[in-house]
Amino acid sequence: MKVIIVYDVNIERITTIRKILKQYLSWVQNSAFEGELTEGRLEELKSRLYEVIDPNTDSIIVYTISNPRWVDKRVWGVEKGGTDNIL
Amino acid sequence: MKVIIVYDVNIERITTIRKILKQYLSWVQNSAFEGELTEGRLEELKSRLYEVIDPNTDSIIVYTISNPRWVDKRVWGVEKGGTDNIL
């Protein structure tokens, strides 16, 4: 399934959280990652992130779409994602 | 259609861009908005934002999903969106 993650976390945890996310998804923008994961991998990612975040102050939003073809992506302005951006 | 917008723009333009986005979508996180728009309203939003952004440095990613029911949303940690968050 298609996964889009946006996060708003304490600056002290950003680097650690990004390192974890990069093992599962592609960085596309300052606080956004995207890619395709199984439900199992997403649950694994969730538990790894919960070891790092403060659930009372940090916020991670996870959008999932079962069929990646149902998602259209447009970029206004410059595209910041890396070349390994798989969408 | 369901619209998710994430943006990474110059700090001088953030307030203006947020004010425009708030007229079309709901703020859900530091640099993320979501909601439902017609293609026409999305094009209108695009032209208004292009009057403000520097397309060479600012980045706005727009994900659209034609059927809002195809999108699942999970929040890990705290939910930062306002109560007018319609998802």
Backbone of each chain as nested JSON, in Angstrom:
{
  "chains": [
    {"id": "A", "residues": [
      {"number": 1, "name": "MET", "atoms": {"N": [0.837, -1.19, 0.0], "CA": [0.0, 0.0, 0.0], "C": [0.882, 1.255, 0.0]}},
      {"number": 2, "name": "LYS", "atoms": {"N": [0.259, 2.291, -0.513], "CA": [0.959, 3.589, -0.575], "C": [0.934, 4.196, 0.837]}},
      {"number": 3, "name": "VAL", "atoms": {"N": [2.08, 4.76, 1.245], "CA": [2.168, 5.387, 2.559], "C": [2.756, 6.791, 2.407]}},
      {"number": 4, "name": "ILE", "atoms": {"N": [2.085, 7.76, 3.026], "CA": [2.595, 9.134, 3.086], "C": [2.683, 9.488, 4.572]}},
      {"number": 5, "name": "ILE", "atoms": {"N": [3.872, 9.898, 5.015], "CA": [4.033, 10.256, 6.425], "C": [4.491, 11.72, 6.533]}},
      {"number": 6, "name": "VAL", "atoms": {"N": [3.774, 12.48, 7.367], "CA": [4.225, 13.833, 7.685], "C": [4.408, 13.908, 9.188]}},
      {"number": 7, "name": "TYR", "atoms": {"N": [5.436, 14.625, 9.616], "CA": [5.724, 14.625, 11.055], "C": [6.081, 16.021, 11.556]}},
      {"number": 8, "name": "ASP", "atoms": {"N": [5.78, 16.218, 12.814], "CA": [5.999, 17.512, 13.473], "C": [6.505, 17.131, 14.865]}},
      {"number": 9, "name": "VAL", "atoms": {"N": [7.849, 17.044, 14.999], "CA": [8.423, 16.502, 16.227], "C": [9.45, 17.469, 16.808]}},
      {"number": 10, "name": "ASN", "atoms": {"N": [9.794, 17.241, 18.055], "CA": [10.769, 18.088, 18.734], "C": [12.095, 18.052, 17.974]}},
      {"number": 11, "name": "ILE", "atoms": {"N": [12.703, 19.213, 17.836], "CA": [13.925, 19.357, 17.013], "C": [15.03, 18.395, 17.457]}},
      {"number": 12, "name": "GLU", "atoms": {"N": [15.054, 18.045, 18.738], "CA": [16.097, 17.13, 19.254], "C": [15.934, 15.717, 18.706]}},
      {"number": 13, "name": "ARG", "atoms": {"N": [14.737, 15.381, 18.259], "CA": [14.48, 14.003, 17.804], "C": [14.424, 13.875, 16.288]}},
      {"number": 14, "name": "ILE", "atoms": {"N": [14.484, 15.004, 15.578], "CA": [14.282, 14.96, 14.122], "C": [15.288, 14.039, 13.435]}},
      {"number": 15, "name": "THR", "atoms": {"N": [16.551, 14.161, 13.781], "CA": [17.573, 13.375, 13.076], "C": [17.352, 11.884, 13.276]}},
      {"number": 16, "name": "THR", "atoms": {"N": [17.066, 11.494, 14.504], "CA": [16.851, 10.066, 14.795], "C": [15.622, 9.554, 14.053]}},
      {"number": 17, "name": "ILE", "atoms": {"N": [14.573, 10.363, 14.068], "CA": [13.324, 9.938, 13.416], "C": [13.525, 9.828, 11.898]}},
      {"number": 18, "name": "ARG", "atoms": {"N": [14.284, 10.782, 11.357], "CA": [14.534, 10.737, 9.903], "C": [15.332, 9.494, 9.53]}},
      {"number": 19, "name": "LYS", "atoms": {"N": [16.32, 9.161, 10.366], "CA": [17.158, 7.976, 10.077], "C": [16.306, 6.721, 10.036]}},
      {"number": 20, "name": "ILE", "atoms": {"N": [15.353, 6.617, 10.95], "CA": [14.469, 5.441, 10.973], "C": [13.58, 5.452, 9.736]}},
      {"number": 21, "name": "LEU", "atoms": {"N": [12.951, 6.593, 9.464], "CA": [12.016, 6.679, 8.322], "C": [12.718, 6.339, 6.999]}},
      {"number": 22, "name": "LYS", "atoms": {"N": [13.971, 6.763, 6.874], "CA": [14.721, 6.531, 5.62], "C": [14.928, 5.05, 5.338]}},
      {"number": 23, "name": "GLN", "atoms": {"N": [14.808, 4.22, 6.384], "CA": [14.979, 2.776, 6.175], "C": [13.707, 2.144, 5.596]}},
      {"number": 24, "name": "TYR", "atoms": {"N": [12.63, 2.917, 5.574], "CA": [11.342, 2.356, 5.125], "C": [10.767, 3.105, 3.925]}},
      {"number": 25, "name": "LEU", "atoms": {"N": [11.012, 4.442, 3.896], "CA": [10.351, 5.289, 2.906], "C": [11.353, 6.264, 2.292]}},
      {"number": 26, "name": "SER", "atoms": {"N": [10.896, 6.99, 1.268], "CA": [11.745, 7.988, 0.613], "C": [11.434, 9.378, 1.149]}},
      {"number": 27, "name": "TRP", "atoms": {"N": [12.493, 10.11, 1.436], "CA": [12.326, 11.504, 1.866], "C": [11.861, 12.335, 0.671]}},
      {"number": 28, "name": "VAL", "atoms": {"N": [10.811, 13.107, 0.846], "CA": [10.345, 13.926, -0.271], "C": [10.376, 15.421, 0.043]}},
      {"number": 29, "name": "GLN", "atoms": {"N": [10.414, 15.731, 1.331], "CA": [10.378, 17.147, 1.685], "C": [10.717, 17.328, 3.155]}},
      {"number": 30, "name": "ASN", "atoms": {"N": [10.888, 18.46, 3.613], "CA": [11.344, 18.764, 4.966], "C": [10.789, 17.821, 6.03]}},
      {"number": 31, "name": "SER", "atoms": {"N": [9.514, 17.628, 6.084], "CA": [8.97, 16.719, 7.122], "C": [7.968, 15.763, 6.496]}},
      {"number": 32, "name": "ALA", "atoms": {"N": [8.34, 15.222, 5.346], "CA": [7.432, 14.306, 4.653], "C": [8.205, 13.183, 3.971]}},
      {"number": 33, "name": "PHE", "atoms": {"N": [7.669, 11.975, 4.109], "CA": [8.216, 10.786, 3.459], "C": [7.086, 10.08, 2.731]}},
      {"number": 34, "name": "GLU", "atoms": {"N": [7.461, 9.327, 1.725], "CA": [6.441, 8.557, 1.01], "C": [7.055, 7.267, 0.506]}},
      {"number": 35, "name": "GLY", "atoms": {"N": [6.173, 6.31, 0.147], "CA": [6.661, 5.057, -0.413], "C": [5.591, 3.988, -0.328]}},
      {"number": 36, "name": "GLU", "atoms": {"N": [6.026, 2.738, -0.5], "CA": [5.072, 1.637, -0.409], "C": [5.534, 0.665, 0.67]}},
      {"number": 37, "name": "LEU", "atoms": {"N": [4.604, 0.277, 1.546], "CA": [4.915, -0.651, 2.635], "C": [3.774, -1.648, 2.789]}},
      {"number": 38, "name": "THR", "atoms": {"N": [4.123, -2.805, 3.334], "CA": [3.074, -3.726, 3.745], "C": [2.571, -3.27, 5.124]}},
      {"number": 39, "name": "GLU", "atoms": {"N": [1.442, -3.796, 5.536], "CA": [0.907, -3.46, 6.864], "C": [1.904, -3.895, 7.946]}},
      {"number": 40, "name": "GLY", "atoms": {"N": [2.531, -5.018, 7.711], "CA": [3.503, -5.528, 8.69], "C": [4.689, -4.591, 8.852]}},
      {"number": 41, "name": "ARG", "atoms": {"N": [5.219, -4.126, 7.711], "CA": [6.374, -3.207, 7.786], "C": [5.95, -1.897, 8.447]}},
      {"number": 42, "name": "LEU", "atoms": {"N": [4.71, -1.452, 8.178], "CA": [4.246, -0.193, 8.782], "C": [4.143, -0.337, 10.297]}},
      {"number": 43, "name": "GLU", "atoms": {"N": [3.678, -1.474, 10.753], "CA": [3.582, -1.715, 12.202], "C": [4.978, -1.762, 12.83]}},
      {"number": 44, "name": "GLU", "atoms": {"N": [5.912, -2.346, 12.096], "CA": [7.304, -2.401, 12.577], "C": [7.86, -0.979, 12.708]}},
      {"number": 45, "name": "LEU", "atoms": {"N": [7.596, -0.173, 11.669], "CA": [8.044, 1.239, 11.684], "C": [7.424, 1.961, 12.87]}},
      {"number": 46, "name": "LYS", "atoms": {"N": [6.146, 1.714, 13.092], "CA": [5.433, 2.375, 14.192], "C": [6.109, 2.063, 15.533]}},
      {"number": 47, "name": "SER", "atoms": {"N": [6.388, 0.806, 15.78], "CA": [6.968, 0.469, 17.088], "C": [8.373, 1.062, 17.24]}},
      {"number": 48, "name": "ARG", "atoms": {"N": [9.116, 1.11, 16.149], "CA": [10.46, 1.715, 16.23], "C": [10.368, 3.219, 16.512]}},
      {"number": 49, "name": "LEU", "atoms": {"N": [9.401, 3.868, 15.883], "CA": [9.253, 5.317, 16.111], "C": [8.759, 5.6, 17.526]}},
      {"number": 50, "name": "TYR", "atoms": {"N": [7.88, 4.722, 18.043], "CA": [7.362, 4.942, 19.403], "C": [8.463, 4.788, 20.455]}},
      {"number": 51, "name": "GLU", "atoms": {"N": [9.565, 4.123, 20.088], "CA": [10.701, 4.036, 21.031], "C": [11.423, 5.381, 21.13]}},
      {"number": 52, "name": "VAL", "atoms": {"N": [11.134, 6.284, 20.169], "CA": [11.897, 7.544, 20.097], "C": [11.023, 8.755, 20.449]}},
      {"number": 53, "name": "ILE", "atoms": {"N": [9.795, 8.779, 19.935], "CA": [8.997, 10.008, 20.084], "C": [8.471, 10.179, 21.504]}},
      {"number": 54, "name": "ASP", "atoms": {"N": [8.092, 11.434, 21.801], "CA": [7.313, 11.718, 23.012], "C": [5.867, 11.842, 22.538]}},
      {"number": 55, "name": "PRO", "atoms": {"N": [5.053, 10.831, 22.796], "CA": [3.691, 10.826, 22.248], "C": [2.809, 11.967, 22.745]}},
      {"number": 56, "name": "ASN", "atoms": {"N": [3.276, 12.676, 23.739], "CA": [2.468, 13.802, 24.255], "C": [2.739, 15.107, 23.502]}},
      {"number": 57, "name": "THR", "atoms": {"N": [3.88, 15.165, 22.818], "CA": [4.216, 16.428, 22.131], "C": [4.522, 16.22, 20.644]}},
      {"number": 58, "name": "ASP", "atoms": {"N": [5.025, 15.043, 20.303], "CA": [5.367, 14.796, 18.896], "C": [4.151, 14.274, 18.139]}},
      {"number": 59, "name": "SER", "atoms": {"N": [4.085, 14.628, 16.838], "CA": [2.934, 14.223, 16.027], "C": [3.404, 13.643, 14.699]}},
      {"number": 60, "name": "ILE", "atoms": {"N": [2.934, 12.435, 14.415], "CA": [3.244, 11.791, 13.139], "C": [1.92, 11.389, 12.511]}},
      {"number": 61, "name": "ILE", "atoms": {"N": [1.654, 11.882, 11.296], "CA": [0.416, 11.526, 10.613], "C": [0.756, 10.55, 9.488]}},
      {"number": 62, "name": "VAL", "atoms": {"N": [0.013, 9.481, 9.428], "CA": [0.259, 8.419, 8.452], "C": [-0.975, 8.272, 7.572]}},
      {"number": 63, "name": "TYR", "atoms": {"N": [-0.822, 8.586, 6.285], "CA": [-1.904, 8.356, 5.336], "C": [-1.576, 7.074, 4.573]}},
      {"number": 64, "name": "THR", "atoms": {"N": [-2.54, 6.177, 4.474], "CA": [-2.321, 4.972, 3.668], "C": [-3.431, 4.859, 2.629]}},
      {"number": 65, "name": "ILE", "atoms": {"N": [-3.023, 4.416, 1.461], "CA": [-3.976, 4.2, 0.362], "C": [-3.68, 2.805, -0.179]}},
      {"number": 66, "name": "SER", "atoms": {"N": [-4.661, 1.94, -0.159], "CA": [-4.361, 0.526, -0.451], "C": [-3.802, 0.333, -1.857]}},
      {"number": 67, "name": "ASN", "atoms": {"N": [-4.348, 1.091, -2.824], "CA": [-3.836, 0.941, -4.196], "C": [-3.028, 2.185, -4.592]}},
      {"number": 68, "name": "PRO", "atoms": {"N": [-1.72, 2.059, -4.748], "CA": [-0.884, 3.218, -5.075], "C": [-1.351, 3.959, -6.33]}},
      {"number": 69, "name": "ARG", "atoms": {"N": [-2.026, 3.255, -7.228], "CA": [-2.472, 3.92, -8.486], "C": [-3.586, 4.935, -8.213]}},
      {"number": 70, "name": "TRP", "atoms": {"N": [-4.196, 4.87, -7.031], "CA": [-5.289, 5.812, -6.735], "C": [-4.76, 7.169, -6.282]}},
      {"number": 71, "name": "VAL", "atoms": {"N": [-3.449, 7.292, -6.166], "CA": [-2.886, 8.542, -5.659], "C": [-2.209, 9.291, -6.81]}},
      {"number": 72, "name": "ASP", "atoms": {"N": [-2.593, 10.565, -6.953], "CA": [-1.903, 11.413, -7.934], "C": [-1.03, 12.377, -7.144]}},
      {"number": 73, "name": "LYS", "atoms": {"N": [0.172, 12.646, -7.674], "CA": [1.087, 13.545, -6.97], "C": [1.494, 14.676, -7.901]}},
      {"number": 74, "name": "ARG", "atoms": {"N": [1.366, 15.911, -7.393], "CA": [1.82, 17.067, -8.178], "C": [2.796, 17.854, -7.316]}},
      {"number": 75, "name": "VAL", "atoms": {"N": [3.747, 18.457, -7.952], "CA": [4.696, 19.281, -7.21], "C": [4.613, 20.697, -7.756]}},
      {"number": 76, "name": "TRP", "atoms": {"N": [4.311, 21.619, -6.871], "CA": [4.298, 23.041, -7.255], "C": [5.594, 23.642, -6.73]}},
      {"number": 77, "name": "GLY", "atoms": {"N": [6.317, 24.338, -7.621], "CA": [7.623, 24.859, -7.215], "C": [8.65, 23.781, -7.458]}},
      {"number": 78, "name": "VAL", "atoms": {"N": [9.653, 23.743, -6.596], "CA": [10.76, 22.802, -6.823], "C": [10.47, 21.459, -6.157]}},
      {"number": 79, "name": "GLU", "atoms": {"N": [10.957, 20.351, -6.775], "CA": [10.835, 19.024, -6.156], "C": [12.074, 18.791, -5.318]}},
      {"number": 80, "name": "LYS", "atoms": {"N": [11.907, 18.555, -4.018], "CA": [13.055, 18.431, -3.122], "C": [13.448, 16.992, -2.859]}},
      {"number": 81, "name": "GLY", "atoms": {"N": [12.566, 16.03, -3.223], "CA": [12.849, 14.63, -2.905], "C": [14.11, 14.162, -3.616]}},
      {"number": 82, "name": "GLY", "atoms": {"N": [14.701, 13.075, -3.083], "CA": [15.902, 12.508, -3.703], "C": [15.518, 11.761, -4.974]}},
      {"number": 83, "name": "THR", "atoms": {"N": [16.515, 11.328, -5.74], "CA": [16.232, 10.599, -6.984], "C": [15.628, 9.227, -6.658]}},
      {"number": 84, "name": "ASP", "atoms": {"N": [15.801, 8.786, -5.41], "CA": [15.236, 7.453, -5.11], "C": [13.754, 7.577, -4.755]}},
      {"number": 85, "name": "ASN", "atoms": {"N": [13.198, 8.739, -5.126], "CA": [11.774, 8.963, -4.866], "C": [10.987, 8.072, -5.822]}},
      {"number": 86, "name": "ILE", "atoms": {"N": [10.311, 7.036, -5.292], "CA": [9.774, 5.994, -6.175], "C": [8.416, 6.318, -6.743]}},
      {"number": 87, "name": "LEU", "atoms": {"N": [7.785, 7.435, -6.39], "CA": [6.43, 7.684, -6.919], "C": [6.526, 8.16, -8.371]}}
    ]},
    {"id": "B", "residues": [
      {"number": 1, "name": "MET", "atoms": {"N": [-12.584, 15.369, -4.39], "CA": [-11.453, 14.497, -4.181], "C": [-10.709, 14.909, -2.909]}},
      {"number": 2, "name": "LYS", "atoms": {"N": [-10.053, 13.904, -2.363], "CA": [-9.253, 14.131, -1.152], "C": [-7.947, 14.808, -1.558]}},
      {"number": 3, "name": "VAL", "atoms": {"N": [-7.569, 15.821, -0.774], "CA": [-6.324, 16.535, -1.062], "C": [-5.473, 16.593, 0.213]}},
      {"number": 4, "name": "ILE", "atoms": {"N": [-4.185, 16.228, 0.054], "CA": [-3.219, 16.363, 1.148], "C": [-2.091, 17.236, 0.604]}},
      {"number": 5, "name": "ILE", "atoms": {"N": [-1.796, 18.335, 1.301], "CA": [-0.728, 19.224, 0.849], "C": [0.359, 19.323, 1.938]}},
      {"number": 6, "name": "VAL", "atoms": {"N": [1.604, 19.106, 1.518], "CA": [2.736, 19.347, 2.42], "C": [3.639, 20.376, 1.759]}},
      {"number": 7, "name": "TYR", "atoms": {"N": [4.181, 21.26, 2.566], "CA": [4.97, 22.335, 1.954], "C": [6.262, 22.595, 2.731]}},
      {"number": 8, "name": "ASP", "atoms": {"N": [7.222, 23.091, 2.002], "CA": [8.562, 23.376, 2.533], "C": [8.964, 24.677, 1.843]}},
      {"number": 9, "name": "VAL", "atoms": {"N": [8.673, 25.802, 2.506], "CA": [8.84, 27.094, 1.85], "C": [9.684, 28.029, 2.717]}},
      {"number": 10, "name": "ASN", "atoms": {"N": [10.155, 29.091, 2.102], "CA": [10.981, 30.067, 2.807], "C": [10.19, 30.655, 3.985]}},
      {"number": 11, "name": "ILE", "atoms": {"N": [10.863, 30.784, 5.115], "CA": [10.2, 31.202, 6.359], "C": [9.457, 32.54, 6.197]}},
      {"number": 12, "name": "GLU", "atoms": {"N": [9.938, 33.4, 5.311], "CA": [9.283, 34.714, 5.093], "C": [7.892, 34.56, 4.47]}},
      {"number": 13, "name": "ARG", "atoms": {"N": [7.671, 33.433, 3.801], "CA": [6.396, 33.269, 3.072], "C": [5.418, 32.344, 3.788]}},
      {"number": 14, "name": "ILE", "atoms": {"N": [5.852, 31.726, 4.867], "CA": [5.011, 30.708, 5.524], "C": [3.648, 31.278, 5.948]}},
      {"number": 15, "name": "THR", "atoms": {"N": [3.651, 32.435, 6.573], "CA": [2.385, 32.976, 7.093], "C": [1.392, 33.243, 5.96]}},
      {"number": 16, "name": "THR", "atoms": {"N": [1.896, 33.845, 4.895], "CA": [1.013, 34.161, 3.753], "C": [0.465, 32.882, 3.133]}},
      {"number": 17, "name": "ILE", "atoms": {"N": [1.35, 31.905, 2.973], "CA": [0.936, 30.641, 2.346], "C": [-0.092, 29.917, 3.233]}},
      {"number": 18, "name": "ARG", "atoms": {"N": [0.147, 29.958, 4.531], "CA": [-0.816, 29.309, 5.446], "C": [-2.179, 29.972, 5.384]}},
      {"number": 19, "name": "LYS", "atoms": {"N": [-2.163, 31.307, 5.307], "CA": [-3.46, 32.029, 5.246], "C": [-4.248, 31.618, 4.006]}},
      {"number": 20, "name": "ILE", "atoms": {"N": [-3.558, 31.465, 2.887], "CA": [-4.248, 31.049, 1.656], "C": [-4.764, 29.62, 1.811]}},
      {"number": 21, "name": "LEU", "atoms": {"N": [-3.886, 28.722, 2.279], "CA": [-4.273, 27.307, 2.394], "C": [-5.486, 27.131, 3.317]}},
      {"number": 22, "name": "LYS", "atoms": {"N": [-5.535, 27.928, 4.381], "CA": [-6.634, 27.807, 5.359], "C": [-8.0, 28.123, 4.75]}},
      {"number": 23, "name": "GLN", "atoms": {"N": [-7.981, 28.844, 3.617], "CA": [-9.26, 29.16, 2.962], "C": [-9.773, 27.968, 2.152]}},
      {"number": 24, "name": "TYR", "atoms": {"N": [-8.926, 26.949, 1.987], "CA": [-9.33, 25.818, 1.143], "C": [-9.311, 24.504, 1.912]}},
      {"number": 25, "name": "LEU", "atoms": {"N": [-8.377, 24.376, 2.858], "CA": [-8.152, 23.088, 3.517], "C": [-8.008, 23.274, 5.031]}},
      {"number": 26, "name": "SER", "atoms": {"N": [-7.921, 22.142, 5.736], "CA": [-7.75, 22.211, 7.195], "C": [-6.287, 21.983, 7.563]}},
      {"number": 27, "name": "TRP", "atoms": {"N": [-5.807, 22.807, 8.472], "CA": [-4.431, 22.635, 8.954], "C": [-4.388, 21.381, 9.83]}},
      {"number": 28, "name": "VAL", "atoms": {"N": [-3.424, 20.493, 9.575], "CA": [-3.339, 19.291, 10.412], "C": [-2.01, 19.185, 11.145]}},
      {"number": 29, "name": "GLN", "atoms": {"N": [-1.024, 19.902, 10.649], "CA": [0.283, 19.785, 11.278], "C": [1.19, 20.903, 10.778]}},
      {"number": 30, "name": "ASN", "atoms": {"N": [2.326, 21.036, 11.333], "CA": [3.239, 22.126, 11.037], "C": [3.259, 22.546, 9.579]}},
      {"number": 31, "name": "SER", "atoms": {"N": [3.436, 21.642, 8.681], "CA": [3.485, 22.036, 7.263], "C": [2.624, 21.09, 6.438]}},
      {"number": 32, "name": "ALA", "atoms": {"N": [1.44, 20.821, 6.956], "CA": [0.542, 19.898, 6.25], "C": [-0.908, 20.331, 6.397]}},
      {"number": 33, "name": "PHE", "atoms": {"N": [-1.622, 20.274, 5.29], "CA": [-3.057, 20.571, 5.247], "C": [-3.768, 19.411, 4.563]}},
      {"number": 34, "name": "GLU", "atoms": {"N": [-5.032, 19.248, 4.878], "CA": [-5.81, 18.218, 4.188], "C": [-7.246, 18.674, 4.059]}},
      {"number": 35, "name": "GLY", "atoms": {"N": [-7.98, 17.993, 3.151], "CA": [-9.393, 18.316, 2.997], "C": [-9.909, 17.768, 1.68]}},
      {"number": 36, "name": "GLU", "atoms": {"N": [-11.07, 18.259, 1.279], "CA": [-11.648, 17.822, 0.008], "C": [-11.866, 19.036, -0.883]}},
      {"number": 37, "name": "LEU", "atoms": {"N": [-11.441, 18.919, -2.143], "CA": [-11.584, 20.024, -3.103], "C": [-11.995, 19.457, -4.458]}},
      {"number": 38, "name": "THR", "atoms": {"N": [-12.646, 20.299, -5.246], "CA": [-12.869, 19.946, -6.644], "C": [-11.588, 20.278, -7.417]}},
      {"number": 39, "name": "GLU", "atoms": {"N": [-11.474, 19.759, -8.62], "CA": [-10.299, 20.079, -9.451], "C": [-10.235, 21.588, -9.702]}},
      {"number": 40, "name": "GLY", "atoms": {"N": [-11.385, 22.194, -9.886], "CA": [-11.43, 23.641, -10.149], "C": [-10.899, 24.442, -8.977]}},
      {"number": 41, "name": "ARG", "atoms": {"N": [-11.332, 24.069, -7.763], "CA": [-10.861, 24.801, -6.572], "C": [-9.354, 24.572, -6.381]}},
      {"number": 42, "name": "LEU", "atoms": {"N": [-8.883, 23.365, -6.721], "CA": [-7.449, 23.086, -6.56], "C": [-6.634, 23.952, -7.526]}},
      {"number": 43, "name": "GLU", "atoms": {"N": [-7.146, 24.111, -8.748], "CA": [-6.446, 24.961, -9.728], "C": [-6.446, 26.42, -9.266]}},
      {"number": 44, "name": "GLU", "atoms": {"N": [-7.545, 26.833, -8.664], "CA": [-7.635, 28.201, -8.129], "C": [-6.601, 28.392, -7.016]}},
      {"number": 45, "name": "LEU", "atoms": {"N": [-6.516, 27.381, -6.141], "CA": [-5.542, 27.433, -5.041], "C": [-4.127, 27.499, -5.606]}},
      {"number": 46, "name": "LYS", "atoms": {"N": [-3.885, 26.699, -6.645], "CA": [-2.553, 26.665, -7.262], "C": [-2.152, 28.049, -7.77]}},
      {"number": 47, "name": "SER", "atoms": {"N": [-3.057, 28.709, -8.499], "CA": [-2.671, 30.015, -9.065], "C": [-2.464, 31.042, -7.965]}},
      {"number": 48, "name": "ARG", "atoms": {"N": [-3.249, 30.966, -6.888], "CA": [-3.062, 31.916, -5.779], "C": [-1.715, 31.692, -5.086]}},
      {"number": 49, "name": "LEU", "atoms": {"N": [-1.345, 30.416, -4.94], "CA": [-0.063, 30.114, -4.282], "C": [1.118, 30.515, -5.175]}},
      {"number": 50, "name": "TYR", "atoms": {"N": [0.945, 30.355, -6.501], "CA": [2.04, 30.721, -7.403], "C": [2.285, 32.229, -7.427]}},
      {"number": 51, "name": "GLU", "atoms": {"N": [1.292, 32.992, -6.967], "CA": [1.512, 34.453, -6.874], "C": [2.432, 34.779, -5.699]}},
      {"number": 52, "name": "VAL", "atoms": {"N": [2.621, 33.785, -4.809], "CA": [3.373, 34.059, -3.561], "C": [4.723, 33.333, -3.54]}},
      {"number": 53, "name": "ILE", "atoms": {"N": [4.738, 32.073, -3.974], "CA": [5.959, 31.267, -3.783], "C": [7.06, 31.665, -4.765]}},
      {"number": 54, "name": "ASP", "atoms": {"N": [8.309, 31.282, -4.406], "CA": [9.425, 31.34, -5.358], "C": [9.579, 29.915, -5.878]}},
      {"number": 55, "name": "PRO", "atoms": {"N": [9.156, 29.662, -7.1], "CA": [9.142, 28.284, -7.602], "C": [10.521, 27.646, -7.705]}},
      {"number": 56, "name": "ASN", "atoms": {"N": [11.559, 28.452, -7.557], "CA": [12.922, 27.887, -7.634], "C": [13.418, 27.373, -6.286]}},
      {"number": 57, "name": "THR", "atoms": {"N": [12.779, 27.821, -5.2], "CA": [13.263, 27.389, -3.881], "C": [12.162, 26.78, -3.012]}},
      {"number": 58, "name": "ASP", "atoms": {"N": [10.932, 27.224, -3.236], "CA": [9.822, 26.713, -2.416], "C": [9.263, 25.429, -3.037]}},
      {"number": 59, "name": "SER", "atoms": {"N": [8.785, 24.531, -2.145], "CA": [8.265, 23.247, -2.625], "C": [6.921, 22.945, -1.986]}},
      {"number": 60, "name": "ILE", "atoms": {"N": [5.94, 22.674, -2.823], "CA": [4.606, 22.294, -2.337], "C": [4.245, 20.985, -3.024]}},
      {"number": 61, "name": "ILE", "atoms": {"N": [3.977, 19.941, -2.226], "CA": [3.584, 18.653, -2.8], "C": [2.087, 18.46, -2.573]}},
      {"number": 62, "name": "VAL", "atoms": {"N": [1.403, 18.101, -3.627], "CA": [-0.051, 17.929, -3.578], "C": [-0.386, 16.483, -3.925]}},
      {"number": 63, "name": "TYR", "atoms": {"N": [-0.943, 15.765, -2.941], "CA": [-1.418, 14.403, -3.203], "C": [-2.943, 14.483, -3.366]}},
      {"number": 64, "name": "THR", "atoms": {"N": [-3.459, 13.876, -4.408], "CA": [-4.917, 13.832, -4.568], "C": [-5.355, 12.385, -4.73]}},
      {"number": 65, "name": "ILE", "atoms": {"N": [-6.478, 12.09, -4.126], "CA": [-7.065, 10.752, -4.226], "C": [-8.534, 10.974, -4.58]}},
      {"number": 66, "name": "SER", "atoms": {"N": [-8.948, 10.399, -5.707], "CA": [-10.278, 10.764, -6.208], "C": [-11.384, 10.39, -5.213]}},
      {"number": 67, "name": "ASN", "atoms": {"N": [-11.25, 9.242, -4.568], "CA": [-12.299, 8.851, -3.62], "C": [-11.775, 8.958, -2.18]}},
      {"number": 68, "name": "PRO", "atoms": {"N": [-12.278, 9.899, -1.399], "CA": [-11.772, 10.102, -0.034], "C": [-11.819, 8.823, 0.824]}},
      {"number": 69, "name": "ARG", "atoms": {"N": [-12.732, 7.924, 0.484], "CA": [-12.862, 6.683, 1.294], "C": [-11.667, 5.758, 1.082]}},
      {"number": 70, "name": "TRP", "atoms": {"N": [-10.848, 6.004, 0.075], "CA": [-9.686, 5.137, -0.171], "C": [-8.513, 5.514, 0.715]}},
      {"number": 71, "name": "VAL", "atoms": {"N": [-8.659, 6.582, 1.483], "CA": [-7.532, 7.043, 2.298], "C": [-7.801, 6.716, 3.767]}},
      {"number": 72, "name": "ASP", "atoms": {"N": [-6.806, 6.064, 4.381], "CA": [-6.901, 5.82, 5.821], "C": [-5.892, 6.744, 6.496]}},
      {"number": 73, "name": "LYS", "atoms": {"N": [-6.288, 7.291, 7.65], "CA": [-5.389, 8.224, 8.344], "C": [-5.161, 7.727, 9.77]}},
      {"number": 74, "name": "ARG", "atoms": {"N": [-3.889, 7.678, 10.16], "CA": [-3.564, 7.293, 11.541], "C": [-2.687, 8.392, 12.127]}},
      {"number": 75, "name": "VAL", "atoms": {"N": [-2.818, 8.617, 13.383], "CA": [-1.97, 9.612, 14.038], "C": [-1.182, 8.903, 15.129]}},
      {"number": 76, "name": "TRP", "atoms": {"N": [0.113, 8.988, 15.035], "CA": [0.997, 8.453, 16.073], "C": [1.443, 9.629, 16.916]}},
      {"number": 77, "name": "GLY", "atoms": {"N": [1.298, 9.5, 18.228], "CA": [1.631, 10.637, 19.091], "C": [0.403, 11.517, 19.195]}},
      {"number": 78, "name": "VAL", "atoms": {"N": [0.649, 12.807, 19.281], "CA": [-0.47, 13.734, 19.506], "C": [-1.043, 14.22, 18.169]}},
      {"number": 79, "name": "GLU", "atoms": {"N": [-2.378, 14.453, 18.147], "CA": [-2.997, 15.023, 16.951], "C": [-2.974, 16.538, 17.087]}},
      {"number": 80, "name": "LYS", "atoms": {"N": [-2.362, 17.222, 16.129], "CA": [-2.191, 18.679, 16.249], "C": [-3.245, 19.445, 15.469]}},
      {"number": 81, "name": "GLY", "atoms": {"N": [-3.999, 18.766, 14.574], "CA": [-4.956, 19.492, 13.737], "C": [-6.031, 20.145, 14.595]}},
      {"number": 82, "name": "GLY", "atoms": {"N": [-6.701, 21.146, 13.996], "CA": [-7.782, 21.842, 14.695], "C": [-9.029, 20.966, 14.707]}},
      {"number": 83, "name": "THR", "atoms": {"N": [-10.047, 21.364, 15.446], "CA": [-11.281, 20.571, 15.521], "C": [-11.994, 20.585, 14.176]}},
      {"number": 84, "name": "ASP", "atoms": {"N": [-11.617, 21.544, 13.3], "CA": [-12.325, 21.565, 12.006], "C": [-11.664, 20.6, 11.014]}},
      {"number": 85, "name": "ASN", "atoms": {"N": [-10.867, 19.723, 11.615], "CA": [-10.202, 18.725, 10.768], "C": [-11.266, 17.747, 10.289]}},
      {"number": 86, "name": "ILE", "atoms": {"N": [-11.577, 17.752, 8.976], "CA": [-12.775, 17.031, 8.535], "C": [-12.543, 15.577, 8.21]}},
      {"number": 87, "name": "LEU", "atoms": {"N": [-11.322, 15.047, 8.291], "CA": [-11.117, 13.649, 7.894], "C": [-11.686, 12.718, 8.983]}}
    ]}
  ]
}
